[in-house]
Amino acid sequence: MRGKLLFVQLGALWLLGGLLMPAAVGALVVLLLGGEVAVGVGLVVALVLLVGYLFAVVTVTAGATRLGATLPGRLLWVVLVLLGGTLLWSQGWALADAAELDISENPWLTAVFGGLAYALTAGFLLRGRRLNLAAVAAFLALTIGGLAALRASGPDELEERIASAGINPGLVYVVEVPDYSPSDHAFGDRLGTGAFLPTDRTAIPPLQYVNVVGYGPGYHRADGGPGCGPTVTDSPLSIAECTPEPDGTVYRRGVVEHGYQVTVGDSTVVVSGSHAVDRTLLRAAARSARAGTAKDLPDFPGGGPFFVADVAGFRAQPLGIPPGVQYLRADHTSGDQSVRIIVSAAPAAQGDPCFISTCEPDGLDLTYLRRDDTHGYTHRHGDVLVTVEGGVSVDRALLRSTALAARPATDAELLHALPAAPPRDRFDRLRGWLRANVS
């Protein structure tokens, strides 16, 4: 007798989840056209009918469940099956849709799998441990199967990361450069692309520059210290330590820069440079400071007054606000750019690198490039042109071997380097976690 009640109870609940609940959801969707009142009334009616249906089922099949002996027990059964079954039913459909199982698109599969949620919930409450364990085992099997399907669903992880990063994987070329480290360690400590700098940072020459900036009468002055005279508040040497020199000039040494300030007309001209610049050179430059003309710097912006100096071995370029002139090593041998290597790849049809460089063929598909401040190689790989450029202090042979060694990044290397695509929803986050942690 109890076996018949068991089949009646589970069959009735299967009918509820597989047929009645999908029909109710479809009816509520239709009621949305009638506004909030129609939806509210529909929900109340659906809830009453659902509770009544479940109470009728447990009353008829009371002998099949542990809670069927008393009225409070049957009411508790109704609440547990209603809440637990609805939760499993809704989350099961959401997981199935996220896993792209297309169950909801097939009415037969909807009827078969839709009834599982309420039947399993009631299965946990049946009389008999074996039946309870069978319900638990079925629940675990369905959960594991659903998670496995979710992990396997969706776009390929590499394709998803590539799309999210917006890159062309065919243009990602990587290489290891002896005694160099990539600035971006996404591919690892040694392997990389883009910019490379010497692993031994002491091999990077300090940046040498000299700035010449004039400050008119309108700039605020302050005492520069005992025996040093007034200084311009906005000057990079305004709070520098000062040392009067025998000829009356004042040497100033700050944390970042050192140099001199001199008076030219009614302006105070500050000649300062990095600590890598020799003090004697700065003194000579300060003594030669004068008002600049278009002949000194034809491309000086704004047309306003500026000041220049004679800085042997350096080239001039405009400098920010207030208007000034910056001098950099004419031979491009100072700072990290002089020893930096940059690896890049681009479609060969995109442009001719020899348009802005002096080119010299150096073997099959290999060309040596030379510009004023850089040199390097291009190596053609079919429709892709790989370029390896370095500062003037980088050895030509190293640039050549790097160009020849650069290769396309493997799928595994791209997966390691590219960040995971941002999750769209909780199932997307769960899929990402499963792929990362479950082999």
VOGU-3710 file (C-alpha; in Angstrom, 3 decimals, decimal comma):
1> mrgkllfvql> 0,000/0,000/0,000  2,772/2,430/0,942  4,432/1,752/-2,405  1,293/2,859/-4,237  1,089/6,006/-2,097  4,758/6,691/-2,878  4,159/6,572/-6,623  0,997/8,653/-6,332  2,761/11,345/-4,291  5,859/11,565/-6,485
11> galwllggll> 3,790/11,374/-9,656  1,535/14,211/-8,502  4,570/16,341/-7,652  6,207/15,467/-10,948  3,035/16,623/-12,685  3,186/19,872/-10,702  6,760/20,706/-11,668  6,671/19,370/-15,220  3,305/20,659/-16,451  1,427/22,843/-13,995
21> mpaavgalvv> 4,273/25,189/-13,019  5,340/25,943/-16,642  1,686/26,604/-17,480  1,345/28,937/-14,484  4,463/30,862/-15,446  3,143/31,252/-18,996  -0,168/32,545/-17,642  1,618/35,109/-15,452  3,572/36,342/-18,462  0,281/36,943/-20,242
31> lllggevavg> -1,066/38,760/-17,168  1,848/41,195/-17,365  -0,008/42,826/-20,240  -2,831/43,665/-17,844  -0,678/45,663/-15,429  0,371/45,296/-11,806  -3,123/44,596/-10,449  -3,665/41,667/-12,814  -0,251/40,229/-11,924  -0,923/40,614/-8,178
41> vglvvalvll> -4,291/38,873/-8,423  -2,761/36,151/-10,561  -0,004/35,509/-8,009  -2,477/35,240/-5,144  -4,699/32,848/-7,084  -1,698/30,757/-8,164  -0,425/30,548/-4,579  -3,809/29,478/-3,225  -4,189/26,827/-5,894  -0,633/25,603/-5,337
51> vgylfavvtv> -1,055/25,303/-1,564  -4,411/23,583/-2,031  -2,952/21,159/-4,533  -0,039/20,250/-2,267  -2,294/19,833/0,781  -4,573/17,527/-1,207  -1,559/15,482/-2,347  -0,150/15,030/1,173  -3,599/14,259/2,589  -4,187/11,472/0,070
61> tagatrlgat> -0,613/10,125/0,412  -0,056/10,787/4,122  1,267/7,297/4,718  4,219/7,837/2,354  5,826/10,700/4,288  7,206/11,138/7,794  5,050/14,253/8,220  1,702/12,802/7,169  0,417/11,609/10,563  -0,892/14,945/11,886
71> lpgrllwvvl> -2,425/18,125/10,487  0,524/20,314/11,621  2,894/17,788/10,056  1,040/17,891/6,736  1,030/21,698/6,782  4,798/21,653/7,425  5,194/19,213/4,511  3,289/21,657/2,269  5,552/24,546/3,314  8,773/22,545/2,864
81> vllggtllws> 7,819/21,126/-0,517  6,476/24,488/-1,715  9,560/26,466/-0,726  12,214/23,816/-1,391  10,656/22,622/-4,631  10,131/26,123/-5,993  13,711/27,067/-5,115  15,149/23,955/-6,787  12,784/24,353/-9,737  13,733/27,977/-10,426
91> qgwaladaae> 17,460/27,513/-9,855  17,495/24,302/-11,854  15,982/26,064/-14,861  18,415/28,956/-14,499  21,386/26,582/-14,333  20,128/24,571/-17,314  19,703/27,726/-19,386  23,149/29,012/-18,385  24,633/25,619/-19,322  22,919/25,888/-22,738
101> ldisenpwlt> 21,124/22,547/-22,309  18,037/23,848/-24,180  15,682/21,900/-21,909  13,157/24,729/-21,818  12,994/24,677/-25,636  11,756/21,072/-25,704  8,299/20,394/-24,169  9,126/16,708/-23,548  12,334/17,533/-21,714  10,486/20,257/-19,822
111> avfgglayal> 7,938/17,730/-18,621  10,596/15,169/-17,647  13,089/17,413/-15,893  10,651/20,023/-14,647  9,085/17,573/-12,220  12,356/16,602/-10,562  12,575/19,572/-8,189  9,324/18,945/-6,279  9,715/15,159/-6,412  13,243/15,352/-4,984
121> tagfllrgrr> 12,150/17,708/-2,209  9,393/15,299/-1,222  11,894/12,452/-1,521  13,907/13,910/1,368  10,741/13,609/3,528  9,681/10,058/2,575  9,501/7,227/5,074  12,582/5,005/4,823  16,261/5,889/4,855  16,952/4,167/1,576
131> lnlaavaafl> 14,426/6,394/-0,160  15,943/9,473/1,502  19,444/8,428/0,433  18,224/7,752/-3,088  16,797/11,313/-3,214  20,084/12,729/-1,941  22,064/10,690/-4,488  19,786/11,820/-7,324  20,101/15,442/-6,202  23,918/15,220/-6,080
141> altigglaal> 24,097/13,507/-9,461  21,922/16,171/-11,079  23,911/18,952/-9,430  27,264/17,527/-10,515  25,951/16,932/-14,032  24,604/20,477/-14,228  27,875/21,973/-13,035  29,845/19,869/-15,521  27,556/21,069/-18,312  27,960/24,663/-17,105
151> rasgpdelee> 31,748/24,359/-17,107  31,728/23,024/-20,665  29,244/25,594/-21,931  29,785/29,109/-23,127  32,526/30,402/-25,395  36,014/28,958/-25,343  37,915/30,557/-22,465  40,773/31,764/-24,660  38,394/33,219/-27,248  36,470/34,937/-24,460
161> riasaginpg> 39,623/36,483/-23,012  40,845/37,594/-26,434  37,492/39,221/-27,195  37,429/40,928/-23,803  40,979/42,265/-24,230  40,244/43,387/-27,798  43,488/42,062/-29,256  44,499/40,201/-32,388  46,280/37,056/-31,118  48,102/36,724/-34,417
171> lvyvvevpdy> 49,944/39,956/-33,632  51,174/38,921/-30,178  54,825/37,932/-30,549  56,920/37,056/-27,498  60,609/36,597/-26,874  63,242/36,280/-24,164  66,008/38,881/-24,354  69,304/37,938/-22,645  70,008/40,140/-19,596  66,712/41,979/-20,123
181> spsdhafgdr> 63,326/41,778/-18,384  59,941/42,742/-19,835  58,274/45,793/-18,349  54,997/43,845/-18,288  55,445/40,472/-16,581  52,109/39,046/-17,792  53,909/36,288/-19,719  56,470/35,645/-16,975  59,675/37,054/-15,548  61,688/36,594/-18,733
191> lgtgaflptd> 59,271/36,010/-21,602  57,386/39,031/-22,837  56,534/41,553/-25,499  56,497/45,330/-25,692  59,165/47,169/-23,706  62,226/45,487/-22,162  64,810/47,018/-19,828  68,095/45,616/-18,499  67,542/43,223/-15,597  70,436/44,914/-13,813
201> rtaipplqyv> 68,959/48,364/-13,248  72,431/49,791/-12,601  73,082/49,237/-16,308  70,498/51,935/-17,107  72,318/55,245/-17,496  70,832/58,152/-15,541  68,846/60,709/-17,492  70,839/63,832/-18,284  68,920/67,020/-18,948  69,294/70,771/-18,439
211> nvvgygpgyh> 66,294/73,072/-18,040  66,466/76,803/-18,654  63,423/78,660/-17,318  62,921/82,398/-16,926  60,769/83,988/-14,225  59,612/87,565/-14,754  59,178/90,273/-12,085  55,659/89,026/-11,290  56,891/85,803/-9,695  57,176/85,788/-5,913
221> radggpgcgp> 60,677/85,902/-4,438  61,861/84,525/-1,108  65,115/84,438/0,844  67,313/81,651/-0,495  69,415/81,273/2,640  72,436/82,954/4,260  74,669/84,507/1,628  72,587/83,118/-1,248  70,277/86,025/-2,020  66,628/85,840/-3,036
231> tvtdsplsia> 65,215/82,958/-5,065  62,023/82,376/-7,035  59,396/80,531/-4,990  58,220/78,479/-8,007  61,726/77,462/-9,009  62,789/73,785/-8,649  65,786/75,152/-6,695  63,769/77,399/-4,348  64,508/75,287/-1,248  67,818/73,830/-2,418
241> ectpepdgtv> 70,974/74,060/-0,338  73,100/76,926/-1,603  76,827/77,524/-1,769  78,254/80,930/-2,790  81,128/80,617/-5,242  84,203/82,920/-5,421  82,977/84,725/-8,537  79,686/85,658/-6,866  77,477/83,000/-8,444  75,464/80,735/-6,144
251> yrrgvvehgy> 75,389/76,980/-6,607  72,147/75,343/-5,465  71,654/71,609/-4,910  68,191/70,150/-4,352  66,899/66,625/-3,907  66,263/66,054/-7,634  68,099/68,855/-9,452  71,057/71,180/-8,988  72,184/74,295/-10,785  72,321/78,073/-10,801
261> qvtvgdstvv> 70,081/81,101/-11,126  71,172/84,290/-12,843  69,600/87,624/-13,655  68,964/88,487/-17,289  67,338/91,871/-17,704  64,420/92,012/-15,255  63,997/88,217/-15,217  65,507/85,542/-13,015  66,744/82,627/-15,119  67,126/79,241/-13,457
271> vsgshavdrt> 69,516/76,796/-15,119  69,046/73,401/-13,483  69,737/69,801/-14,392  69,624/66,279/-13,093  72,360/65,208/-10,712  73,865/63,196/-13,581  74,817/66,470/-15,290  78,236/67,840/-14,363  78,232/70,969/-12,181  80,857/72,620/-14,389
281> llraaarsar> 78,592/72,268/-17,446  75,699/73,858/-15,538  77,904/76,776/-14,431  78,985/77,417/-18,015  75,400/77,210/-19,234  74,221/79,660/-16,564  76,877/82,187/-17,582  75,693/81,976/-21,202  71,973/82,370/-20,416  70,257/84,945/-22,643
291> agtakdlpdf> 66,922/85,813/-24,158  66,031/83,367/-26,913  65,032/84,110/-30,485  63,322/82,186/-33,266  66,784/81,378/-34,583  67,622/79,591/-31,320  64,401/77,527/-31,270  62,144/78,020/-34,326  59,370/75,767/-33,004  58,993/77,434/-29,596
301> pgggpffvad> 55,216/77,623/-28,967  53,250/80,758/-28,124  55,774/83,280/-29,375  56,374/84,599/-25,833  59,739/85,403/-24,236  62,008/82,507/-23,383  65,639/81,992/-22,473  68,363/79,782/-23,902  71,919/78,837/-23,015  74,947/77,207/-24,571
311> vagfraqplg> 74,955/73,571/-23,447  77,683/71,657/-25,245  76,608/68,211/-26,493  72,921/68,799/-25,829  69,958/69,591/-28,101  67,126/71,998/-27,278  63,369/71,445/-27,197  60,435/73,448/-25,738  59,525/72,838/-22,103  56,082/73,265/-20,459
321> ippgvqylra> 54,822/76,043/-18,218  56,298/78,487/-17,391  57,822/78,674/-20,872  61,275/77,191/-20,898  63,779/75,185/-22,873  65,012/71,695/-22,084  68,337/70,334/-23,303  68,853/66,590/-23,764  71,916/64,631/-24,767  72,393/65,088/-28,505
331> dhtsgdqsvr> 73,733/61,555/-28,858  70,648/60,034/-27,106  72,823/58,029/-24,706  71,187/59,002/-21,389  68,149/57,615/-19,604  66,326/54,317/-19,971  65,323/55,008/-23,582  68,943/54,663/-24,635  69,007/51,002/-23,516  65,328/50,079/-23,885
341> iivsaapaaq> 64,183/47,430/-26,380  60,645/47,397/-27,796  59,160/44,327/-29,491  56,017/44,812/-31,570  54,132/43,205/-34,435  51,810/44,669/-37,043  50,256/43,641/-40,372  52,920/43,875/-43,047  50,503/45,808/-45,268  49,990/48,506/-42,635
351> gdpcfistce> 52,942/50,617/-43,696  56,537/50,772/-44,816  58,933/51,207/-41,857  61,589/52,475/-44,268  59,450/55,566/-44,865  60,830/57,110/-41,660  64,022/55,080/-41,288  67,204/54,319/-43,113  66,944/50,663/-44,145  69,557/48,049/-44,904
361> pdgldltylr> 68,639/44,466/-45,964  70,259/41,849/-43,726  69,281/38,397/-44,909  65,994/36,800/-45,904  62,951/38,789/-44,653  65,247/40,727/-42,292  65,921/44,463/-42,503  68,066/46,719/-40,331  66,491/50,091/-39,459  68,268/53,212/-38,284
371> rddthgythr> 66,851/56,485/-37,000  68,361/59,365/-35,082  67,543/57,998/-31,626  66,835/54,276/-32,239  67,889/51,352/-34,389  66,683/47,797/-34,819  65,322/45,121/-37,124  62,117/44,100/-38,846  61,518/40,411/-39,498  58,706/39,409/-41,818
381> hgdvlvtveg> 56,552/36,404/-40,833  54,172/35,989/-43,758  51,647/38,819/-43,433  53,079/39,972/-40,095  56,011/42,315/-39,621  57,822/41,931/-36,294  59,845/44,970/-35,263  62,540/45,000/-32,579  63,841/48,501/-31,829  66,373/49,629/-29,260
391> gvsvdrallr> 68,031/52,774/-28,024  71,338/53,813/-29,510  73,243/52,105/-26,675  71,769/48,672/-27,433  74,086/46,303/-29,293  73,033/45,691/-32,886  73,762/41,970/-32,656  71,390/41,663/-29,685  68,617/43,390/-31,621  69,169/41,061/-34,572
401> stalaarpat> 69,053/37,883/-32,495  65,955/39,135/-30,666  64,164/39,824/-33,946  64,952/36,323/-35,178  63,885/34,699/-31,893  60,524/36,480/-31,550  57,642/34,047/-32,134  53,828/33,984/-31,847  52,527/33,454/-28,318  51,054/30,004/-27,697
411> daellhalpa> 47,472/29,495/-26,498  48,758/28,548/-23,052  50,873/31,716/-22,896  47,923/33,868/-23,951  45,740/32,261/-21,279  48,436/33,026/-18,714  48,844/36,624/-19,831  45,324/37,792/-20,638  43,027/38,714/-17,744  39,813/36,754/-17,336
421> apprdrfdrl> 36,804/38,314/-19,014  34,527/40,126/-16,544  31,614/37,868/-15,494  28,183/38,741/-16,869  26,192/37,118/-14,058  26,533/34,702/-11,128  26,535/31,656/-13,400  29,308/33,220/-15,460  31,318/33,689/-12,263  30,584/30,082/-11,285
431> rgwlranvs> 31,653/28,859/-14,734  34,915/30,788/-14,416  35,565/29,327/-10,980  34,874/25,794/-12,209  37,248/26,216/-15,144  39,961/27,589/-12,868  39,655/25,047/-10,066  38,117/21,848/-11,477  40,180/19,888/-13,958
//
